Structures are given as C-alpha cells and as structure tokens.
Amino acid sequence: MNHVVRAEIPATVATVAVEAGQQVGVSDVVVQLESVTSEVPVPAGVAGIVMEVLVSDGDVVEVGDPLLAIAEDS
C-alpha cells in the first residue's frame, strides 16, 4: 500500500532529501519546507521505499499537497 506524504503548511520546498527507489525509515526527513519564518522538516511517517517524488526544490506547496509516495514495508 502506498503512503502519500503531504504538506502540513503552506511553504516553499527548500530541499528534497530523497529520490525514487530509496529506502526510508519512519522518522527520516524526506523534505525540508521553508515557511516565512522557519524551516520545517517533513518525516516519512512510514518505513518503506520511495516510489515517486512529486515536488522539486523551489516548488510552492499548500496544505494537503502531495510531496511524495512511499510503498510501505509489509
């Protein structure tokens, strides 16, 4: 089953820290978002393999926008 990591704040994507095919753990930071006053790390939330990265550095995202998809370990 795929887990979609979503933006929790309106922000600019500062850094995408993973690529498709990469193994991630639950607490691994997969994207760094930059809001007006701070940087916000976004954890994977599940352990698995990154299937698709849906944003790039510099993209502007809103609350709920998908950032990437992870195939959960079973």
C-alpha positions in Angstrom: 0.0 0.0 0.0 1.3 3.5 -0.9 1.5 6.2 1.7 1.4 9.8 0.4 3.4 12.3 2.4 1.6 15.7 2.3 2.5 19.3 3.2 1.1 20.3 6.5 1.8 24.0 6.0 1.8 26.4 3.0 5.5 26.7 2.2 8.3 26.5 -0.3 10.2 23.3 -0.8 13.7 24.0 0.4 15.2 20.6 -0.1 14.0 17.2 -1.3 16.2 14.8 0.7 15.3 11.5 -1.1 14.9 10.1 -4.5 12.7 7.3 -6.0 13.9 3.9 -5.1 15.4 5.0 -1.8 14.6 3.1 1.5 13.4 5.4 4.3 12.5 4.9 7.9 9.6 6.3 9.8 11.4 9.3 11.2 13.7 10.0 8.2 13.4 13.6 6.9 12.3 13.3 3.3 11.5 17.0 2.5 12.6 20.3 4.2 9.9 23.0 3.8 10.6 26.7 4.3 7.8 28.9 5.6 8.0 32.7 6.3 10.0 32.4 9.5 11.3 28.8 9.8 12.4 25.6 8.1 10.2 22.6 8.8 11.4 19.0 8.4 8.9 16.6 7.0 9.4 13.0 8.1 8.5 9.9 6.0 5.9 8.8 8.6 6.2 5.2 7.5 9.1 2.8 6.6 9.3 1.7 3.0 10.6 2.6 -0.5 10.1 6.0 -2.1 8.0 5.3 -5.2 7.6 8.8 -6.6 8.8 12.3 -5.7 6.1 14.8 -6.7 7.9 18.1 -5.9 11.2 19.8 -6.6 13.3 22.3 -4.7 11.7 25.7 -5.0 8.1 24.5 -5.6 5.4 26.3 -3.6 3.0 23.9 -1.8 -0.2 24.4 0.1 -1.7 22.4 3.0 -2.5 18.9 1.8 -0.5 19.0 -1.4 1.2 15.6 -2.0 5.0 15.7 -1.7 5.9 12.0 -2.4 4.6 8.5 -2.3 6.2 5.6 -0.3 5.4 1.9 -0.7 5.1 0.8 3.0 7.1 -2.2 4.2 4.8 -5.1 5.0 
